[in-house]
Amino acid sequence: MVSVYSNVRCWVLLFIHTADIHVGAFPHSVLREACIEAFKRISEIVLSENVKTVVIAGDLFESSRPSYELVVKVVRILKELKSNGVRVIATPGSHDVTFKGYGTLTLLSEVGLVTIPPFEEKDLTLILKPVEVDGVKFYGLPGFKGGKEIEYLERKRIVYRDFSENDINVLVAHTSLEIPGYNITDISKKYSAIKLSKDAYRALLNFRYVALGHIHFPVPIELEFKSTLAYPGAPIGRDANDIIETFKLRNTFNSDRRVLLVDVSTSPPKVKALLDDFGLDVDILTVDSISNIIRDVMLKLNDMHGKYKCLIVYTGRVSFDQFEKLRKHLNELARKHNVWIHVVHSTVEEDDTLSLLEGFKVDLSNIEALEREAIRSIVRKLGISVDEEKLLKLINILGREYPEGSKKYEFDEEVVEEAVKVLNEILFKGGGE
């Protein structure tokens, strides 16, 4: 494919677009360092491309209070970028901030390692102010808890200060939006993508480029394209579904995880995907019985050469009687060989995540889907009227893991505050009877 870039490159109008790095994800597995190393790799790509601006469209961190060890590593990466004249512009994602709106990303902004475009909620209106870098104005639309930013967009309650159509304006937004021509809900229902009204879309199209985050699957999928909106996708992700999507990217779409190199000197911008495996080697294995499980797993692992070996094992043809014994064997192999093994008690053909474009269905590998089905069953049994999504949200809040290195009383306070808010929504805002 012929490159959309000329041989003469002006880095002033080029920037790297990334999102959903989720530093701190997979805290209790062999992948616990994968996301911070992906961030380090992204910084290397930035320096090798001689680009002076990086845009992070939300969720740099998995938690608003990551461990001190991870924060130190992030600081070192950001200091290296700054020493090389690179400006990092980030908008907070829903994982980056506490319920009160603060987090480690805020601290990094205060010490000058990242720049967060200013925003303010006032009188039911969201006011966004730009940060200008080398003639480009960057606005930031943060990802609020509960997706409140979508309401601001749809109800046209966003004010863009100092906006001029004569300027090159970029919106860095952490939210779920449909991109024309790509039905993101077909990829997975977990994204809860929405379609904005035509008027709301027109407002977004006033920007030269909308740097999106929150959807972990890359959209558009092409290697080079011209577009006003794009999701780079997550470099690693934060759960098993993301690892399975990485396998799908490589084996069905002949692509990989990526960051985007965006040239806003033209309208629409020219966008180039810079692919990288980020050290992740992913494969799948279908198991029919437990008799040869050790041999079959070792054959797969011997063919894998990445730093982080990830194996998805489908056991749908194994009886439930044998399943528990099989899972113990796999856990022992994972510990012994320092690999990440995810067991799915279904066949490859039945798995909804692997069949990305075939709709969404429940299977035993998707805990959130199981919780949703359990909630529906209980609601039907009790005959009550209640918002199932809010109940699921409450379960996720109460089941949140305590982040290593943070203060327990602050974490408990945040969880209680969020839980009380959701309970109030369920009980007093038409959510239940």
Kinemage of the C-alpha trace (Angstrom):
@kinemage 1
@onewidth
@group {chain A} dominant
@subgroup {mainchain}
@vectorlist {calphas} color= white
{ca met a 1} P 0.000 0.000 0.000
{ca val a 2} L 1.309 3.423 -0.929
{ca ser a 3} L 1.917 5.567 2.133
{ca val a 4} L -0.273 8.604 2.622
{ca tyr a 5} L 2.790 10.445 3.932
{ca ser a 6} L 5.245 12.492 1.939
{ca asn a 7} L 8.985 12.146 2.411
{ca val a 8} L 9.166 15.583 4.032
{ca arg a 9} L 7.592 15.369 7.484
{ca cys a 10} L 6.633 18.353 9.626
{ca trp a 11} L 6.410 17.063 13.185
{ca val a 12} L 4.575 20.210 14.314
{ca leu a 13} L 1.318 18.854 12.832
{ca leu a 14} L 1.982 15.189 13.656
{ca phe a 15} L 1.134 13.482 16.913
{ca ile a 16} L 0.849 9.974 18.315
{ca his a 17} L -2.643 8.962 19.426
{ca thr a 18} L -2.978 6.200 22.022
{ca ala a 19} L -5.474 5.289 24.739
{ca asp a 20} L -6.522 2.701 27.319
{ca ile a 21} L -3.025 1.696 28.415
{ca his a 22} L -4.406 0.557 31.798
{ca val a 23} L -1.132 0.558 33.725
{ca gly a 24} L -1.767 -1.700 36.728
{ca ala a 25} L -4.127 -4.161 35.023
{ca phe a 26} L -3.719 -7.916 35.597
{ca pro a 27} L -2.246 -7.223 39.084
{ca his a 28} L -2.117 -10.849 40.235
{ca ser a 29} L -0.901 -12.580 37.087
{ca val a 30} L 2.212 -12.912 34.939
{ca leu a 31} L 0.843 -10.017 32.858
{ca arg a 32} L 1.112 -7.534 35.739
{ca glu a 33} L 4.067 -5.739 34.075
{ca ala a 34} L 2.717 -5.962 30.518
{ca cys a 35} L 0.857 -2.639 30.483
{ca ile a 36} L 3.665 -0.547 31.979
{ca glu a 37} L 6.072 -2.123 29.493
{ca ala a 38} L 3.606 -1.311 26.710
{ca phe a 39} L 3.697 2.324 27.838
{ca lys a 40} L 7.495 2.204 27.721
{ca arg a 41} L 7.311 0.738 24.223
{ca ile a 42} L 4.935 3.531 23.136
{ca ser a 43} L 7.449 6.108 24.374
{ca glu a 44} L 10.136 4.401 22.269
{ca ile a 45} L 7.880 4.581 19.200
{ca val a 46} L 7.280 8.286 19.841
{ca leu a 47} L 11.000 9.022 20.022
{ca ser a 48} L 11.821 6.895 16.974
{ca glu a 49} L 9.163 8.726 14.935
{ca asn a 50} L 10.555 12.101 16.081
{ca val a 51} L 7.070 13.232 17.107
{ca lys a 52} L 6.817 15.968 19.722
{ca thr a 53} L 3.239 15.452 20.934
{ca val a 54} L 1.526 12.385 22.407
{ca val a 55} L -2.218 12.241 22.998
{ca ile a 56} L -3.593 9.765 25.565
{ca ala a 57} L -7.373 9.532 25.233
{ca gly a 58} L -8.095 8.283 28.743
{ca asp a 59} L -7.342 5.371 31.074
{ca leu a 60} L -3.585 5.654 31.335
{ca phe a 61} L -4.093 3.827 34.635
{ca glu a 62} L -6.241 0.861 35.588
{ca ser a 63} L -6.968 2.469 38.957
{ca ser a 64} L -7.030 6.043 40.201
{ca arg a 65} L -4.611 4.957 42.952
{ca pro a 66} L -2.002 2.639 41.416
{ca ser a 67} L 0.886 1.275 43.469
{ca tyr a 68} L 3.847 3.541 44.209
{ca glu a 69} L 6.095 1.208 42.213
{ca leu a 70} L 3.990 1.663 39.078
{ca val a 71} L 3.748 5.426 39.565
{ca val a 72} L 7.549 5.671 39.782
{ca lys a 73} L 7.887 3.719 36.524
{ca val a 74} L 5.335 5.945 34.785
{ca val a 75} L 7.121 9.061 36.060
{ca arg a 76} L 10.436 7.810 34.646
{ca ile a 77} L 8.867 7.256 31.221
{ca leu a 78} L 7.223 10.681 31.240
{ca lys a 79} L 10.452 12.375 32.366
{ca glu a 80} L 12.332 10.787 29.476
{ca leu a 81} L 9.711 12.026 27.016
{ca lys a 82} L 9.838 15.515 28.513
{ca ser a 83} L 13.646 15.614 28.368
{ca asn a 84} L 13.359 14.889 24.633
{ca gly a 85} L 10.952 17.771 24.102
{ca val a 86} L 7.798 15.640 23.899
{ca arg a 87} L 4.537 17.066 25.238
{ca val a 88} L 2.052 14.529 26.662
{ca ile a 89} L -1.595 15.596 26.510
{ca ala a 90} L -4.037 13.366 28.383
{ca thr a 91} L -7.709 13.454 29.176
{ca pro a 92} L -8.884 11.431 32.188
{ca gly a 93} L -10.730 8.178 31.608
{ca ser a 94} L -13.218 6.640 34.000
{ca his a 95} L -10.432 4.472 35.487
{ca asp a 96} L -8.072 7.412 36.022
{ca val a 97} L -10.103 9.401 38.521
{ca thr a 98} L -11.801 8.861 41.855
{ca phe a 99} L -15.483 9.514 42.372
{ca lys a 100} L -14.523 13.054 43.417
{ca gly a 101} L -12.587 13.598 40.205
{ca tyr a 102} L -8.994 13.227 41.371
{ca gly a 103} L -6.320 10.606 40.874
{ca thr a 104} L -2.680 9.972 40.024
{ca leu a 105} L -3.159 11.521 36.575
{ca thr a 106} L -4.080 14.787 38.312
{ca leu a 107} L -0.849 14.618 40.319
{ca leu a 108} L 1.207 14.046 37.157
{ca ser a 109} L -0.448 17.115 35.662
{ca glu a 110} L 0.342 19.225 38.732
{ca val a 111} L 4.069 18.430 38.457
{ca gly a 112} L 4.146 19.178 34.732
{ca leu a 113} L 4.653 15.678 33.325
{ca val a 114} L 1.317 15.577 31.500
{ca thr a 115} L -1.044 18.300 30.353
{ca ile a 116} L -4.768 17.861 30.988
{ca pro a 117} L -6.894 20.273 28.926
{ca pro a 118} L -9.003 22.169 31.503
{ca phe a 119} L -12.665 21.283 31.984
{ca glu a 120} L -15.339 22.455 34.394
{ca glu a 121} L -18.871 21.335 35.217
{ca lys a 122} L -21.062 24.342 35.884
{ca asp a 123} L -24.839 24.816 35.822
{ca leu a 124} L -25.458 21.455 34.088
{ca thr a 125} L -22.947 22.452 31.416
{ca leu a 126} L -19.491 21.072 30.668
{ca ile a 127} L -16.996 23.798 29.790
{ca leu a 128} L -13.883 22.716 27.872
{ca lys a 129} L -10.860 24.972 27.457
{ca pro a 130} L -8.084 24.321 24.945
{ca val a 131} L -4.381 23.729 25.348
{ca glu a 132} L -2.460 25.060 22.359
{ca val a 133} L 0.622 23.188 21.185
{ca asp a 134} L 2.501 24.391 18.102
{ca gly a 135} L -0.591 25.901 16.515
{ca val a 136} L -2.955 23.014 17.323
{ca lys a 137} L -5.704 23.478 19.924
{ca phe a 138} L -6.409 20.371 22.021
{ca tyr a 139} L -9.686 20.093 23.934
{ca gly a 140} L -10.292 17.244 26.388
{ca leu a 141} L -13.596 15.440 26.978
{ca pro a 142} L -13.046 13.247 30.069
{ca gly a 143} L -14.691 9.888 30.628
{ca phe a 144} L -16.928 10.351 33.649
{ca lys a 145} L -18.135 7.622 35.974
{ca gly a 146} L -21.345 6.223 34.510
{ca gly a 147} L -20.709 7.700 31.057
{ca lys a 148} L -22.067 11.138 31.934
{ca glu a 149} L -20.032 12.703 29.108
{ca ile a 150} L -22.449 11.099 26.617
{ca glu a 151} L -25.353 13.029 28.155
{ca tyr a 152} L -23.423 16.268 27.769
{ca leu a 153} L -22.798 15.468 24.101
{ca glu a 154} L -26.332 14.406 23.273
{ca arg a 155} L -27.974 17.308 25.099
{ca lys a 156} L -25.573 19.815 23.529
{ca arg a 157} L -24.439 21.024 26.928
{ca ile a 158} L -20.748 21.351 26.078
{ca val a 159} L -19.160 24.761 25.634
{ca tyr a 160} L -15.844 24.892 23.754
{ca arg a 161} L -14.045 28.035 24.876
{ca asp a 162} L -11.979 30.029 22.336
{ca phe a 163} L -13.132 27.793 19.486
{ca ser a 164} L -12.601 29.070 15.958
{ca glu a 165} L -13.191 27.103 12.772
{ca asn a 166} L -10.110 28.816 11.360
{ca asp a 167} L -7.939 26.947 13.875
{ca ile a 168} L -6.799 23.327 13.853
{ca asn a 169} L -8.892 21.910 16.695
{ca val a 170} L -8.497 18.408 18.139
{ca leu a 171} L -10.888 16.855 20.658
{ca val a 172} L -9.380 14.180 22.920
{ca ala a 173} L -12.406 12.212 24.119
{ca his a 174} L -12.809 9.150 26.325
{ca thr a 175} L -16.252 7.871 25.417
{ca ser a 176} L -18.177 5.297 23.367
{ca leu a 177} L -19.269 6.561 19.967
{ca glu a 178} L -20.365 4.849 16.803
{ca ile a 179} L -18.103 5.581 13.843
{ca pro a 180} L -20.006 5.629 10.527
{ca gly a 181} L -19.453 2.390 8.644
{ca tyr a 182} L -18.415 0.427 11.755
{ca asn a 183} L -21.017 -1.101 14.058
{ca ile a 184} L -18.982 -1.303 17.257
{ca thr a 185} L -21.765 -3.078 19.136
{ca asp a 186} L -21.281 -5.998 16.733
{ca ile a 187} L -17.744 -6.374 18.068
{ca ser a 188} L -18.962 -6.799 21.625
{ca lys a 189} L -21.913 -5.587 23.649
{ca lys a 190} L -19.493 -4.737 26.453
{ca tyr a 191} L -18.616 -1.497 24.662
{ca ser a 192} L -22.176 -0.153 24.954
{ca ala a 193} L -21.485 2.052 21.959
{ca ile a 194} L -24.138 4.607 21.106
{ca lys a 195} L -25.163 6.506 18.035
{ca leu a 196} L -25.367 10.245 18.582
{ca ser a 197} L -27.979 12.419 16.977
{ca lys a 198} L -27.082 14.113 13.705
{ca asp a 199} L -26.760 17.472 15.443
{ca ala a 200} L -24.352 16.053 18.027
{ca tyr a 201} L -22.282 14.495 15.244
{ca arg a 202} L -22.155 17.808 13.410
{ca ala a 203} L -20.680 19.420 16.514
{ca leu a 204} L -17.926 16.791 16.621
{ca leu a 205} L -17.213 17.195 12.921
{ca asn a 206} L -16.297 20.824 13.550
{ca phe a 207} L -13.053 19.401 14.923
{ca arg a 208} L -10.209 18.560 12.575
{ca tyr a 209} L -9.760 15.290 14.475
{ca val a 210} L -11.456 13.503 17.382
{ca ala a 211} L -8.906 11.330 19.210
{ca leu a 212} L -11.073 8.691 20.855
{ca gly a 213} L -10.476 6.274 23.700
{ca his a 214} L -12.536 3.743 25.695
{ca ile a 215} L -13.174 1.176 22.929
{ca his a 216} L -10.321 -1.340 23.176
{ca phe a 217} L -10.710 -2.710 19.651
{ca pro a 218} L -9.043 -0.588 16.917
{ca val a 219} L -11.504 1.269 14.681
{ca pro a 220} L -11.083 1.808 11.749
{ca ile a 221} L -9.064 -1.380 11.326
{ca glu a 222} L -7.149 -0.270 8.208
{ca leu a 223} L -3.405 0.387 8.300
{ca glu a 224} L -3.679 3.786 6.594
{ca phe a 225} L -6.804 5.878 6.248
{ca lys a 226} L -8.264 9.370 6.289
{ca ser a 227} L -10.754 10.022 9.065
{ca thr a 228} L -12.029 12.637 11.476
{ca leu a 229} L -12.589 10.051 14.249
{ca ala a 230} L -10.598 6.991 15.312
{ca tyr a 231} L -9.999 4.583 18.173
{ca pro a 232} L -6.399 3.341 18.413
{ca gly a 233} L -7.528 0.472 20.654
{ca ala a 234} L -5.737 -0.701 23.783
{ca pro a 235} L -2.100 -1.858 23.467
{ca ile a 236} L -2.702 -4.743 25.919
{ca gly a 237} L -6.142 -4.311 27.462
{ca arg a 238} L -7.311 -5.182 30.939
{ca asp a 239} L -9.047 -8.580 30.839
{ca ala a 240} L -9.312 -11.930 29.065
{ca asn a 241} L -11.655 -10.555 26.404
{ca asp a 242} L -8.943 -8.127 25.298
{ca ile a 243} L -6.384 -10.931 25.033
{ca ile a 244} L -8.795 -12.958 22.897
{ca glu a 245} L -9.418 -9.893 20.722
{ca thr a 246} L -5.651 -9.648 20.162
{ca phe a 247} L -5.705 -13.194 18.799
{ca lys a 248} L -8.619 -12.239 16.546
{ca leu a 249} L -6.811 -9.130 15.298
{ca arg a 250} L -3.801 -11.159 14.235
{ca asn a 251} L -5.456 -14.255 12.831
{ca thr a 252} L -8.624 -12.900 11.234
{ca phe a 253} L -7.764 -9.307 10.364
{ca asn a 254} L -4.025 -9.837 9.750
{ca ser a 255} L -3.353 -6.840 11.984
{ca asp a 256} L -2.170 -6.191 15.546
{ca arg a 257} L -2.319 -3.798 18.470
{ca arg a 258} L -1.169 -0.306 17.587
{ca val a 259} L -0.775 3.401 18.153
{ca leu a 260} L -1.844 5.944 15.547
{ca leu a 261} L 0.344 8.519 13.824
{ca val a 262} L -1.978 11.414 12.972
{ca asp a 263} L -1.236 14.184 10.477
{ca val a 264} L -3.666 17.074 10.996
{ca ser a 265} L -2.147 19.273 8.295
{ca thr a 266} L -4.893 18.043 5.937
{ca ser a 267} L -8.650 17.706 6.298
{ca pro a 268} L -9.619 14.992 6.929
{ca pro a 269} L -6.396 14.016 8.706
{ca lys a 270} L -4.126 11.278 7.396
{ca val a 271} L -3.807 8.464 9.917
{ca lys a 272} L -1.272 5.645 9.908
{ca ala a 273} L -1.383 2.627 12.235
{ca leu a 274} L 1.970 1.770 13.800
{ca leu a 275} L 1.565 -1.904 14.666
{ca asp a 276} L 3.326 -3.593 17.572
{ca asp a 277} L 2.914 -6.875 19.426
{ca phe a 278} L 3.852 -5.212 22.761
{ca gly a 279} L 5.559 -8.439 23.799
{ca leu a 280} L 2.309 -10.420 23.758
{ca asp a 281} L 2.178 -13.874 22.147
{ca val a 282} L -1.356 -15.298 22.051
{ca asp a 283} L -2.610 -18.672 20.857
{ca ile a 284} L -5.615 -20.923 21.386
{ca leu a 285} L -5.913 -24.621 22.178
{ca thr a 286} L -8.975 -26.851 21.972
{ca val a 287} L -8.973 -29.711 24.478
{ca asp a 288} L -11.100 -32.823 23.946
{ca ser a 289} L -9.886 -34.812 26.973
{ca ile a 290} L -7.454 -34.506 29.871
{ca ser a 291} L -5.299 -37.471 28.850
{ca asn a 292} L -2.843 -35.490 26.706
{ca ile a 293} L -3.301 -32.031 28.197
{ca ile a 294} L 0.308 -31.561 29.371
{ca arg a 295} L 1.716 -32.649 26.021
{ca asp a 296} L -0.696 -30.453 24.034
{ca val a 297} L -0.026 -27.358 26.145
{ca met a 298} L 3.748 -27.804 25.978
{ca leu a 299} L 3.625 -28.160 22.184
{ca lys a 300} L 1.816 -24.832 21.998
{ca leu a 301} L 4.149 -23.086 24.446
{ca asn a 302} L 7.242 -24.304 22.607
{ca asp a 303} L 5.983 -22.548 19.472
{ca met a 304} L 5.456 -19.233 21.302
{ca his a 305} L 8.331 -16.756 21.546
{ca gly a 306} L 6.940 -13.508 22.982
{ca lys a 307} L 7.898 -12.239 26.418
{ca tyr a 308} L 4.335 -12.762 27.619
{ca lys a 309} L 2.894 -16.108 26.551
{ca cys a 310} L -0.909 -16.216 26.649
{ca leu a 311} L -2.873 -19.366 25.934
{ca ile a 312} L -6.664 -19.515 25.624
{ca val a 313} L -7.834 -23.073 26.301
{ca tyr a 314} L -11.292 -24.121 25.112
{ca thr a 315} L -12.685 -27.096 27.023
{ca gly a 316} L -16.240 -27.202 25.679
{ca arg a 317} L -15.961 -30.858 24.702
{ca val a 318} L -14.789 -31.901 28.168
{ca ser a 319} L -17.438 -33.097 30.623
{ca phe a 320} L -18.103 -31.084 33.764
{ca asp a 321} L -16.824 -34.040 35.788
{ca gln a 322} L -13.408 -33.732 34.147
{ca phe a 323} L -13.387 -29.949 33.920
{ca glu a 324} L -12.258 -29.233 37.495
{ca lys a 325} L -9.400 -31.726 37.235
{ca leu a 326} L -8.401 -30.217 33.892
{ca arg a 327} L -8.391 -26.706 35.308
{ca lys a 328} L -6.075 -27.775 38.144
{ca his a 329} L -3.638 -29.242 35.611
{ca leu a 330} L -3.683 -26.001 33.634
{ca asn a 331} L -3.143 -23.849 36.726
{ca glu a 332} L -0.115 -25.944 37.660
{ca leu a 333} L 1.303 -25.612 34.138
{ca ala a 334} L 0.754 -21.846 34.200
{ca arg a 335} L 2.638 -21.458 37.484
{ca lys a 336} L 5.437 -23.815 36.483
{ca his a 337} L 6.123 -22.185 33.113
{ca asn a 338} L 5.217 -18.589 34.032
{ca val a 339} L 2.525 -18.261 31.372
{ca trp a 340} L -0.971 -16.785 31.314
{ca ile a 341} L -3.626 -19.440 30.692
{ca his a 342} L -7.308 -18.611 30.435
{ca val a 343} L -9.782 -21.496 30.498
{ca val a 344} L -13.070 -21.182 28.595
{ca his a 345} L -15.598 -23.954 29.108
{ca ser a 346} L -17.048 -23.690 25.613
{ca thr a 347} L -15.872 -24.497 22.115
{ca val a 348} L -14.143 -22.001 19.840
{ca glu a 349} L -17.265 -21.914 17.679
{ca glu a 350} L -19.427 -21.015 20.686
{ca asp a 351} L -17.178 -18.285 22.081
{ca asp a 352} L -18.734 -14.836 21.633
{ca thr a 353} L -15.506 -12.856 21.998
{ca leu a 354} L -13.672 -14.858 19.352
{ca ser a 355} L -16.655 -14.491 17.015
{ca leu a 356} L -16.440 -10.708 17.229
{ca leu a 357} L -18.741 -9.911 14.351
{ca glu a 358} L -21.416 -12.492 15.121
{ca gly a 359} L -23.170 -10.707 17.975
{ca phe a 360} L -23.014 -11.201 21.717
{ca lys a 361} L -24.024 -14.223 23.789
{ca val a 362} L -23.349 -15.452 27.299
{ca asp a 363} L -20.622 -18.002 27.995
{ca leu a 364} L -18.718 -19.109 31.064
{ca ser a 365} L -15.624 -17.071 30.208
{ca asn a 366} L -17.496 -13.783 30.545
{ca ile a 367} L -18.050 -13.094 34.250
{ca glu a 368} L -19.925 -9.854 33.607
{ca ala a 369} L -22.290 -11.650 31.247
{ca leu a 370} L -22.907 -14.334 33.868
{ca glu a 371} L -23.649 -11.654 36.466
{ca arg a 372} L -26.064 -9.973 34.065
{ca glu a 373} L -27.885 -13.250 33.411
{ca ala a 374} L -28.070 -13.969 37.157
{ca ile a 375} L -29.534 -10.515 37.803
{ca arg a 376} L -32.154 -10.996 35.089
{ca ser a 377} L -33.103 -14.359 36.551
{ca ile a 378} L -33.518 -12.947 40.071
{ca val a 379} L -35.460 -9.913 38.835
{ca arg a 380} L -37.858 -12.152 36.907
{ca lys a 381} L -38.234 -14.508 39.858
{ca leu a 382} L -39.022 -11.700 42.321
{ca gly a 383} L -41.228 -9.859 39.843
{ca ile a 384} L -39.676 -6.462 40.559
{ca ser a 385} L -38.997 -3.522 38.264
{ca val a 386} L -35.366 -2.511 38.480
{ca asp a 387} L -32.585 -1.225 36.235
{ca glu a 388} L -30.451 -4.335 35.666
{ca glu a 389} L -27.466 -2.326 34.440
{ca lys a 390} L -27.421 -0.296 37.660
{ca leu a 391} L -27.483 -3.497 39.722
{ca leu a 392} L -24.553 -4.817 37.697
{ca lys a 393} L -22.752 -1.522 38.229
{ca leu a 394} L -23.330 -1.854 41.985
{ca ile a 395} L -21.902 -5.398 41.960
{ca asn a 396} L -18.805 -4.198 40.105
{ca ile a 397} L -18.286 -1.342 42.576
{ca leu a 398} L -18.598 -3.591 45.625
{ca gly a 399} L -16.361 -6.239 44.041
{ca arg a 400} L -13.566 -3.833 43.168
{ca glu a 401} L -10.096 -5.021 44.184
{ca tyr a 402} L -8.123 -3.029 46.730
{ca pro a 403} L -5.215 -1.473 44.775
{ca glu a 404} L -1.786 -2.270 46.141
{ca gly a 405} L 0.030 0.692 47.692
{ca ser a 406} L -3.037 2.881 48.280
{ca lys a 407} L -4.608 3.891 51.588
{ca lys a 408} L -7.348 1.469 52.535
{ca tyr a 409} L -9.563 4.019 54.272
{ca glu a 410} L -9.529 6.258 51.173
{ca phe a 411} L -10.361 3.297 48.945
{ca asp a 412} L -13.199 2.192 51.259
{ca glu a 413} L -14.555 5.739 51.373
{ca glu a 414} L -14.601 5.967 47.590
{ca val a 415} L -16.326 2.582 47.196
{ca val a 416} L -19.004 3.446 49.768
{ca glu a 417} L -19.627 6.843 48.177
{ca glu a 418} L -20.026 5.358 44.703
{ca ala a 419} L -22.226 2.515 45.999
{ca val a 420} L -24.530 4.909 47.853
{ca lys a 421} L -24.928 7.035 44.736
{ca val a 422} L -25.936 4.020 42.619
{ca leu a 423} L -28.323 2.808 45.332
{ca asn a 424} L -29.975 6.228 45.363
{ca glu a 425} L -30.356 6.063 41.583
{ca ile a 426} L -31.979 2.629 41.876
{ca leu a 427} L -34.320 3.536 44.725
{ca phe a 428} L -35.264 7.140 44.056
{ca lys a 429} L -34.869 7.791 40.321
{ca gly a 430} L -37.246 5.301 38.839
{ca gly a 431} L -34.737 2.470 39.045
{ca gly a 432} L -36.798 0.227 41.285
{ca glu a 433} L -39.914 -0.232 43.326
